Amino acid sequence: MALENINQFIKETTELTLKNMWSSDVAKELCGKKVPDGIFHENQSILQADATTLWLRWFVESVCSPTHYIEDTSKSEVHIYQDALVNINSAFPSSPKAYREELATLISKKIYSDVKVERDIGRTFATSEQKLKLIASTSEPRCWICGYKFTEEALDQFTKKKGRNPIELPKLVDIFRPRGIHINDVRIDIEHIIPVSQGGQGDENLALGCGWCNRYKSSRTSIYDVTSKPYRVKFKLGENTRYELPNPFWIVRMSATHQKCQHIDGCNKTVKNAELFISPANNSGSPNPTNLKVFCSDHDPLVFERSVSRESAKEVWANKRRKIIFDFNDED
């Protein structure tokens, strides 16, 4: 029945999208189509949760925009409540007064919470004590997002060990997560799991992250914070020619959320005991969020293909969105 529903969904939505997508009538028809279970594979919960969160934020901020109150510190939660109630009364005049007042209260609390964070925001630097505590919390310090095991040189730099050796860039990097193109990719960063800009505070919100994951995670939390299309670049990898690369944040989002190998038969590898990799579940499909899975090296379908020279990876990623073919098999 699941496949039957998917077939019907594709047929009906395709017919609609062939019509005028700028038509409000077509948009209403598409809105009425329920997305069937299974169409997003194992990433359905992530994609739908992020969509729900985004729609909620849009609704709340359509009533009262936080930016109106951030700089004007004279504005309090009461002022936001009053403004929200005016807009809610206008938008929902026939709803019971108690419901309108409750909605204004909920929105004003949410908006004021965001406003306070934005007013007080500043780069929070971890203390030496916090750094040492994070290092000592595990026998194998790894990136909390992808499980990358930090090198001794990176650990020495992080703890500012005297007489330390410099960090060296790897000769080979993962074409899908090219950690090592830049020196900052392989350093250790203090990561705020919940971004400071969204209220993330406290020691429990701190984790060790590799520079690559930290850079592409940034303050993003939703899969919809970035483009909806993969990067277009034609390159040869193993015996196959590929035409797309996933957006780096998609890799971060999937890795950080799953944090374990998704092999169909089960696996005990997690970010705490192994480095994990992103691969398309369907090798001939586009590497978009619906088609990306997390694997350990034992179950990675691209284990013998994904590692390429640092210079090759740099060239491919520099030419994303351009139809240039790179053949790594021709390298010495």
ABEGO torsion letter per residue (X at the ends): XAAAAAAAAAAAAAAAAABBAABAAAAAAAAABBBBBGAAEAAAAAAAAAAAAAAAAAAAAAABBAAAAAABAABBAAAAAAAAAAAAAAABAABBAAAAAAAAAAAAAAAAAAAAAAAABBBBBBBAAAAAAAAAABABBBBAAAGBBBBAAAAAAAAGBBGBBBBBBBABBBAABBBGABAAAABBBBBBABBAAAGBBEAAABBBBBAAAAAAAEABABAAABBABBBBBBBBBEABBBABBBBAAAAAAAAAAAGBBABAAEBABBAAABBBBBBBABAABBBBAAABBBBBAAABAAAAAABBBAAAAAAAAAABGBBBBBBAAABX
